[in-house]
Amino acid sequence: MKISSYIKKYWYMYTFAIVCMIIATGLDMLSPQILKHIIDDVIVGGKINLLTTFLLIILGIGVGRAVFGYFKELLFDSVSSKIGADIRRKLFNHVQGLSLDYFDKNNTGELMSRLKDDVDKVWAGVGFIGMLVVEIVIHISLALYGMFSLSPVLTIIPLVAMPIVAFFSIKMEKKLDNIYEEISEENAKLNLVAQENLAGVRTVKAFAREKFEISKFLSHNKRYYELNMRQSKVLIKYNPYFQFITRLLPVTVIVAGGFLVIKDDLSLGSLGAFAEYANNIVWPMEMLGWLFNDLASATASTKRINKIMKEAPTVVTREDAIPHENTSGDITFNNVSFAVNDVNILKDISFHLEQGKTLGIMGATGSGKTSVINLLQRFYETTEGEINLDGINIKDLSLYDLRKSMALVMQDVFLFSDTVNENVKMGNRPLLDDQEVIHALDNAQATDFIERMDNQYETIIGERGVGLSGGQKQRISIARALAKKTPILIMDDSTSALDMETEHLIQKSLNDLSDTTKIIIAHRISAVRNADEIIFLEDGAIAERGTHESLLEKKGLYYQTFMAQYGDYLEDASLAV
């Protein structure tokens, strides 16, 4: 991301704004000349009749300055707002396009800081701060020209003062550059801690970790405070230099100019005008330190944004992707393996799932069950082997066509801060009406508790489904997948928080989807027992496969899981007989 490209894009607005700035500043620089004539012609020369004319000119200068100053501010604010919005949109779109492995390595707080704080600083840099930098250059240039026209000798004084101020400004900016980098990083960590605690407030309270989390937050807050104090100390250290030079400049000009007036080398009016010009370049010199400070911050923010923009997704759609809109749902895994950082997650996984059939996947935690789904949806790429959808390698399909053919009920349920209705419509919003939403919720056994809410289907359920139980969130998530009406339905341990009766009713609804290919990942036998095939994973490999009955006959891992879940019940039943 090059800031210069955005400036080129809106060059016409910047040009018009700078023209308005030059006119406004030029009018401002006429005031000392009018002051010169008032002193020399009216006060010293006694031409009282000219006073009214000069006062009207001053009034006209004031009006013109206000009008052109208004358009200058308006244009700079408009163009910087456009650039800020463009950068934020581009950055957000880029982040959305990154693969999941990027989010595995980077925290939410840092990304939030880049999208909000850093873009705001760049926004200021191309807007208000940039405007002041340009204005200062124009202002000082015109002021020096006015000074030189009055007295080339006196002009030496500000020409000596300005490089000294610039020297201290550059020195201060170099010290602040590293501090800004650290402040931004610590701000990201502070955001992360706050975000995690607010999202996980129930967990914090359940484990009575309030004191620990407060202590952790305060440690980052203290570090953030210390870094800001370091910044303040740098500013405090250099600010007296700026103050001293800018206060000394007008005094030196008046004293030196006074000698020239006494020697008749300079008129009293010219000295007054020169002193006015000297006062006019005081505020730009005083602001140099502050502007360098903010420009350093904007530059550091640009570097951090560019760091993200340079990240490339590891999973992309091929340019010659095969169009595939009408998916039937036939899935094949051919000797698929998957590794992360040389650690094997899946090893030589093969199965064929025909359209309308159901595959159950079981295994202990960490056995690789969810990784099968991650690879099928191309959240990650396979290390070896290939996955085919309707006989086509999924790498030859566009990510959009691939993922729109599947509805996924994730293990970690996420509901957006919106109404129940909108959350269910998420998968296929343009094509779903309210009756279809209600039908999907009914199949997911969610209508009973939703209709007991005050606003029913228009109830705002909040970030991450705040206010709902785990089972209620799972049912809305299932309804969201059912409403999408895709050829493939994937359920990743999505009934774990439901009671057996509710799970059984949902299973009946799923059985009615005879043309839908289903993959059900579960720890419960009840969730997969009716599947056409069940594979049992152990350490990333298929340890057992078959139907429910055949796997029980093998008396292996599946049988052991069955007995762990139903052994007591079977024993009680046999005793009752």
C-alpha positions in Angstrom: 0.0 0.0 0.0 1.6 3.3 -1.2 0.1 6.5 0.2 1.4 8.3 -2.9 -1.0 6.2 -5.0 -4.0 7.5 -3.0 -2.7 11.0 -3.3 -2.4 10.6 -7.1 -5.9 9.1 -7.2 -7.4 12.3 -5.6 -4.8 14.7 -7.1 -7.5 17.1 -8.4 -9.0 17.6 -4.9 -5.6 18.1 -3.4 -4.7 20.5 -6.1 -7.8 22.6 -5.6 -7.3 22.5 -1.8 -3.7 23.7 -2.1 -4.8 26.5 -4.5 -7.3 27.6 -1.9 -4.6 27.3 0.8 -2.2 29.4 -1.3 -4.8 32.1 -1.8 -5.8 32.1 1.9 -2.2 32.2 3.1 -1.3 34.9 0.5 -4.1 37.1 1.7 -2.9 36.5 5.2 0.6 37.7 4.1 -0.9 40.9 2.8 -1.8 42.1 6.3 1.7 43.1 7.3 2.0 45.1 4.1 -1.2 47.0 5.0 0.2 47.5 8.5 3.4 49.0 7.0 1.3 51.6 5.0 -0.9 52.4 8.0 2.2 53.2 10.1 4.2 55.0 7.4 1.4 56.7 5.6 -1.3 57.3 8.2 0.5 57.5 11.5 3.8 58.9 10.5 2.8 60.6 7.2 -0.5 61.9 8.6 -2.6 60.8 5.7 -5.7 60.1 7.7 -8.0 59.9 4.6 -6.3 56.6 3.7 -7.2 54.9 6.9 -10.7 53.9 5.8 -9.3 52.4 2.6 -6.8 50.4 4.5 -9.4 49.2 7.1 -11.7 48.1 4.2 -8.8 46.2 2.6 -8.1 44.5 6.0 -11.8 43.5 6.2 -11.7 42.2 2.6 -8.6 40.2 3.4 -10.3 38.7 6.5 -13.4 37.7 4.5 -11.3 36.2 1.7 -9.2 34.4 4.2 -12.3 32.9 5.8 -13.9 31.8 2.5 -10.8 30.1 1.0 -9.8 28.7 4.4 -13.2 27.1 4.6 -12.9 25.4 1.2 -9.3 24.3 2.1 -10.5 22.6 5.3 -13.5 21.1 3.6 -11.5 19.6 0.7 -8.7 18.2 2.9 -11.3 16.7 5.3 -13.2 15.2 2.4 -10.3 13.7 0.6 -8.7 12.3 3.8 -12.0 10.7 4.7 -12.2 9.0 1.3 -8.6 7.8 1.6 -9.1 6.6 5.2 -12.3 4.7 4.1 -10.5 3.2 1.1 -7.5 2.0 3.2 -9.8 0.5 5.9 -11.9 -1.2 3.2 -8.9 -2.5 1.4 -7.2 -3.7 4.6 -10.4 -5.4 5.8 -11.0 -7.1 2.5 -7.4 -8.3 2.5 -7.7 -9.7 6.0 -10.9 -11.5 5.0 -9.0 -13.1 2.1 -6.2 -14.4 4.2 -6.2 -18.1 5.1 -6.9 -19.6 8.5 -3.2 -20.3 9.2 -2.6 -16.5 9.4 -5.2 -16.1 12.1 -3.7 -19.1 13.9 -0.5 -17.1 14.3 -1.9 -13.6 14.9 -4.1 -12.4 17.6 -7.4 -10.5 17.3 -6.3 -7.5 19.4 -3.4 -6.7 17.0 -5.7 -6.9 13.9 -8.3 -4.7 15.6 -5.5 -2.2 16.4 -4.4 -2.1 12.8 -7.9 -1.8 11.4 -8.9 1.0 13.8 -6.0 2.9 15.4 -3.4 2.6 12.6 -5.8 3.5 9.8 -6.9 6.5 11.9 -3.3 7.7 12.2 -2.7 7.4 8.4 -6.1 9.2 7.9 -4.8 12.1 10.0 -1.5 12.0 8.1 -3.1 12.5 4.7 -5.6 14.9 6.1 -5.2 17.4 8.9 -1.5 16.7 9.6 -0.6 16.7 5.9 -2.6 19.9 5.4 -0.7 21.6 8.1 2.7 20.5 6.7 1.8 21.9 3.3 0.4 25.0 4.8 3.5 25.6 6.9 5.7 25.3 3.9 3.6 27.8 1.9 3.2 30.0 5.0 7.0 30.2 5.7 7.9 30.6 2.1 5.5 33.6 1.6 6.6 35.1 5.0 10.3 34.8 4.1 9.6 36.4 0.7 7.7 39.3 2.5 10.6 39.7 4.9 13.2 39.7 2.2 11.3 42.3 0.3 11.4 44.5 3.4 14.9 43.9 4.7 17.3 41.3 3.3 19.6 41.9 6.3 16.9 41.2 9.0 15.8 38.1 7.1 19.1 36.5 8.1 17.7 36.1 11.7 14.8 33.8 10.8 16.9 31.9 8.3 19.4 31.1 11.1 16.6 30.2 13.6 14.7 27.8 11.3 17.5 25.2 10.6 18.1 25.1 14.4 14.4 24.3 15.0 14.4 21.7 12.1 17.5 20.1 13.7 15.8 19.6 17.0 12.6 18.4 15.3 14.4 15.7 13.3 16.3 14.6 16.4 13.1 14.3 18.4 11.4 12.4 15.5 14.1 9.8 15.5 13.7 9.2 19.2 9.9 9.0 18.9 9.9 6.5 16.0 10.9 3.5 18.1 8.6 4.6 21.0 5.6 4.7 18.6 6.3 1.2 17.4 6.4 -0.1 21.0 3.2 1.9 22.0 1.3 0.4 19.0 2.4 -3.1 19.9 1.4 -2.7 23.6 -1.9 -1.1 22.5 -2.6 -4.3 20.5 -1.8 -6.5 23.5 -4.0 -4.3 25.7 -6.9 -4.6 23.2 -6.4 -8.4 23.1 -6.5 -8.8 26.9 -9.6 -6.6 27.2 -11.3 -8.4 24.2 -10.6 -11.9 25.6 -11.9 -10.9 29.1 -15.0 -9.3 27.9 -15.8 -12.3 25.5 -14.9 -14.8 28.2 -16.3 -13.0 31.3 -18.4 -16.1 32.3 -15.3 -18.2 32.3 -13.4 -15.6 34.3 -16.1 -15.5 36.9 -16.6 -19.2 37.0 -13.0 -19.8 37.9 -12.8 -16.8 40.2 -10.0 -15.3 38.1 -11.1 -11.7 38.4 -8.0 -10.7 40.5 -5.6 -12.5 38.2 -7.1 -11.0 35.0 -7.2 -7.5 36.6 -3.6 -7.9 37.5 -2.7 -9.0 33.9 -4.6 -6.1 32.5 -3.0 -3.7 34.9 0.5 -5.0 34.0 -0.1 -4.2 30.3 -1.8 -0.9 31.2 1.3 0.0 33.3 3.5 -0.8 30.4 1.3 1.3 28.1 1.5 4.1 30.6 5.3 3.9 30.9 5.7 4.0 27.1 3.5 7.1 26.9 5.5 8.7 29.7 8.7 8.0 27.6 7.0 9.7 24.7 6.0 12.7 27.0 9.6 12.9 28.3 11.0 13.2 24.8 8.4 15.9 24.0 9.1 17.7 27.3 12.8 17.5 26.6 12.7 19.2 23.2 9.7 21.5 23.7 11.7 24.2 25.7 14.1 24.5 22.7 11.3 25.3 20.4 9.7 27.7 22.9 13.0 29.5 23.5 13.8 29.9 19.8 10.3 31.0 18.8 10.1 33.5 21.7 13.5 34.9 21.1 13.0 35.4 17.3 10.5 38.3 17.4 12.5 40.1 20.2 15.7 39.7 18.2 14.0 41.1 15.1 12.6 44.1 16.9 16.0 44.9 18.6 18.0 44.5 15.4 15.4 46.3 13.3 15.3 49.1 15.8 19.0 49.9 15.1 18.2 49.9 11.4 15.3 52.4 12.0 17.6 54.6 14.0 20.1 54.5 11.2 17.3 55.3 8.7 18.1 52.0 6.8 14.5 50.9 7.5 11.2 52.7 8.0 9.2 52.3 11.1 6.3 50.8 9.1 8.7 48.3 7.5 9.9 47.2 11.0 6.3 46.8 12.1 5.5 44.7 9.0 8.7 42.7 9.5 7.8 42.0 13.1 4.4 40.9 12.0 6.0 38.4 9.5 8.3 37.2 12.3 5.3 36.5 14.5 3.6 34.8 11.6 6.4 32.2 11.3 6.5 31.6 15.1 3.4 29.3 15.1 4.7 27.1 12.2 8.0 26.7 13.9 6.3 25.8 17.2 4.2 23.2 15.4 7.1 21.5 13.7 7.8 19.3 16.7 4.2 18.3 17.1 3.8 17.7 13.3 7.0 15.6 13.2 5.6 13.7 16.2 2.3 12.9 14.4 4.0 12.2 11.0 6.3 9.7 12.7 3.2 8.0 14.2 1.4 7.9 10.8 4.6 6.6 9.1 4.9 3.8 11.8 1.2 3.0 11.3 1.7 2.8 7.5 4.6 0.3 8.0 2.4 -1.9 10.2 -0.5 -1.8 7.7 1.9 -2.7 4.9 3.2 -5.6 6.8 -0.3 -7.1 6.8 -0.9 -6.2 3.2 2.2 -8.1 2.2 0.8 -11.3 3.7 -0.5 -13.6 1.0 -3.2 -16.3 1.5 -1.8 -19.8 1.4 -5.1 -21.1 0.0 -6.3 -19.4 -3.2 -8.5 -20.0 -6.1 -6.7 -21.0 -9.3 -7.1 -18.7 -12.3 -8.3 -21.6 -14.4 -10.7 -22.9 -11.8 -13.5 -25.2 -13.1 -17.0 -23.7 -12.8 -19.1 -26.1 -10.7 -22.5 -24.7 -9.6 -24.7 -27.8 -9.4 -22.9 -29.9 -6.8 -24.3 -33.4 -6.3 -22.4 -34.1 -3.1 -20.1 -37.0 -4.0 -17.0 -36.8 -1.8 -13.8 -38.8 -2.1 -10.6 -38.7 0.0 -7.7 -40.4 -1.7 -4.7 -41.1 0.6 -4.9 -37.7 2.2 -2.3 -36.6 4.7 -1.9 -33.3 6.5 0.9 -31.9 8.6 1.6 -28.6 10.3 5.2 -27.6 11.2 6.3 -31.2 10.5 3.8 -32.6 12.9 1.4 -35.1 11.3 -2.2 -34.4 11.9 -3.8 -36.8 9.4 -2.2 -39.8 7.8 -3.4 -41.6 4.6 -7.1 -40.9 5.0 -9.2 -42.5 2.3 -13.0 -42.9 2.0 -15.8 -42.4 -0.6 -19.0 -40.8 0.4 -21.8 -41.0 -2.2 -24.5 -38.4 -2.7 -27.2 -38.7 -0.1 -25.1 -41.0 2.2 -24.0 -40.2 5.7 -20.5 -40.6 7.1 -19.9 -40.6 10.8 -16.4 -39.7 12.2 -15.4 -40.6 15.7 -12.2 -40.6 17.7 -10.6 -39.2 20.8 -9.9 -35.5 21.2 -7.0 -34.5 19.0 -7.3 -37.5 16.7 -7.9 -35.2 13.7 -11.6 -35.3 13.2 -12.1 -31.6 12.6 -9.0 -31.5 10.4 -10.9 -33.7 7.9 -13.5 -30.9 7.6 -10.9 -28.2 7.5 -9.3 -29.9 4.5 -12.6 -30.6 2.8 -13.5 -26.9 2.9 -9.9 -25.9 2.0 -9.3 -23.9 5.1 -5.9 -25.6 4.8 -4.2 -27.5 2.0 -3.5 -31.2 2.1 0.2 -32.2 2.4 -0.3 -35.4 0.4 -3.2 -37.0 -1.5 -6.2 -35.3 -3.0 -9.9 -34.6 -2.2 -12.5 -34.8 -5.0 -15.9 -33.4 -5.1 -18.1 -34.9 -7.8 -15.0 -36.4 -9.3 -13.2 -33.0 -9.4 -10.1 -32.2 -7.3 -11.3 -29.4 -5.0 -8.1 -27.5 -5.8 -9.5 -27.1 -9.3 -12.7 -25.5 -8.0 -13.1 -21.9 -6.9 -13.3 -21.5 -3.1 -16.7 -19.8 -3.5 -18.2 -22.7 -5.5 -16.7 -25.2 -3.1 -17.8 -23.6 0.2 -21.2 -22.5 -1.0 -22.0 -26.2 -1.7 -21.6 -27.0 2.0 -23.3 -26.0 5.2 -21.2 -26.3 8.3 -22.2 -26.4 12.0 -19.0 -25.7 13.8 -17.9 -27.1 17.1 -17.2 -23.6 18.4 -20.6 -21.9 17.8 -20.5 -18.3 16.8 -23.6 -16.2 16.6 -23.4 -12.6 15.5 -24.8 -9.7 17.5 -28.0 -9.5 15.5 -31.6 -11.0 15.5 -32.3 -14.7 15.5 -33.8 -14.2 12.1 -30.7 -12.6 10.6 -28.4 -15.2 12.2 -30.3 -18.0 10.6 -30.5 -16.2 7.2 -26.7 -15.7 7.2 -26.0 -18.7 5.0 -28.4 -17.7 2.2 -29.8 -14.3 3.1 -31.1 -13.1 -0.3 -33.2 -16.2 -1.0 -34.7 -16.9 2.4 -38.0 -15.6 3.7 -39.2 -15.6 7.2 -41.3 -18.8 6.8 -38.2 -20.8 5.7 -36.3 -19.5 8.7 -39.1 -20.6 11.1 -39.2 -24.0 9.3 -35.4 -24.4 9.8 -35.6 -23.4 13.4 -38.5 -25.9 13.9 -36.4 -28.7 12.4 -33.5 -27.7 14.7 -35.9 -27.9 17.7 -35.4 -24.2 18.5 -38.9 -22.7 18.0 -40.1 -23.4 21.5 -37.5 -21.4 23.4 -37.4 -18.6 20.8 -41.2 -18.1 20.9 -40.9 -17.7 24.6 -38.6 -14.6 24.1 -40.2 -11.2 24.2 -39.3 -10.3 20.6 -39.3 -13.9 19.4 -37.5 -14.2 16.0 -36.5 -10.5 16.2 -34.7 -10.9 19.5 -31.1 -9.6 19.5 -29.1 -12.5 20.8 -25.8 -10.6 21.2 -22.2 -11.3 20.5 -21.4 -15.0 20.6 -25.0 -15.7 21.6 -24.8 -14.0 25.0 -27.9 -14.8 27.0 -28.4 -18.2 25.4 -27.4 -21.6 26.8 -24.9 -23.8 24.9 -27.7 -26.0 23.7 -29.8 -23.1 22.5 -26.8 -21.6 20.6 -26.2 -25.0 19.0 -29.8 -25.3 17.8 -29.7 -21.9 16.2 -26.4 -22.8 14.5 -28.0 -26.1 13.2 -31.0 -24.1 11.9 -28.6 -21.7 10.1 -27.0 -24.7 8.3 -30.4 -26.3 7.5 -31.7 -23.1 6.1 -28.8 -22.8 3.6 -30.2 -26.0 1.9 -26.8 -27.2 0.5 -26.0 -30.6 -1.1 -23.5 -31.2 1.7 -24.2 -30.8 5.4 -21.3 -31.0 7.9 -21.9 -31.2 11.7 -18.8 -31.0 13.9 -19.8 -32.2 17.3 -22.8 -29.9 17.0 -25.2 -31.7 19.4 -22.8 -32.1 22.3 -24.8 -29.6 24.5 -28.2 -31.1 23.7 -30.1 -33.6 25.8 -30.7 -37.1 24.2 -34.4 -36.4 23.4 -33.6 -33.2 21.5 -30.7 -34.8 19.7 -33.0 -37.7 18.7 -35.6 -35.3 17.2 -32.9 -33.4 15.3 -31.5 -36.7 14.0 -35.0 -37.5 12.6 -35.0 -34.2 10.8 -31.6 -35.0 9.3 -32.8 -38.4 8.2 -35.5 -36.7 6.1 -32.7 -35.0 4.0 -32.4 -38.0 1.8 -30.6 -36.2 -1.1 -28.1 -34.4 1.2 -24.7 -35.8 1.8 -23.9 -35.6 5.5 -20.7 -35.8 7.5 -21.3 -36.0 11.3 -18.4 -35.7 13.7 -19.3 -36.6 17.2 -18.2 -38.1 20.5 -21.6 -39.6 21.1 -22.5 -43.0 19.6 -26.1 -41.8 19.3 -25.1 -39.1 16.8 -23.4 -41.5 14.3 -25.1 -44.9 14.8 -27.4 -44.5 11.8 -24.6 -43.4 9.4 -23.9 -45.5 6.3 -20.3 -45.7 7.3 -18.4 -44.8 10.4 -14.7 -44.2 10.6 -12.8 -44.2 13.9 -9.7 -42.1 13.9 -6.7 -42.7 16.2 -3.6 -40.5 16.0 -4.7 -39.0 12.7 -5.2 -42.4 11.0 -8.3 -44.5 10.4 -8.1 -47.3 13.0 -11.6 -48.8 12.3 -14.3 -48.4 9.8 -17.7 -49.9 9.1 -21.4 -49.7 10.1 -22.5 -49.4 13.7 -23.3 -53.1 13.9 -20.1 -54.3 12.2 -17.9 -52.1 14.4 -19.6 -53.5 17.6 -18.8 -57.0 16.4 -15.1 -56.1 16.0 -15.0 -55.2 19.8 -12.3 -52.6 19.1 -12.1 -48.9 19.8 -15.7 -48.2 18.7 -17.0 -51.0 20.9 -15.0 -49.6 23.9 -16.5 -46.2 23.3 -20.0 -47.8 23.1 -19.5 -49.6 26.3 -18.2 -46.5 28.1 -21.3 -44.6 27.1 -24.0 -47.4 27.4 -22.4 -50.1 29.5 -24.1 -49.1 32.7 -27.4 -48.9 30.9 -27.0 -52.4 29.3 -26.0 -53.8 32.7 -29.0 -52.4 34.4 -31.3 -53.6 31.6 -29.9 -57.2 31.9 -30.3 -57.2 35.7 -33.9 -56.0 35.2 -34.6 -59.0 33.0 
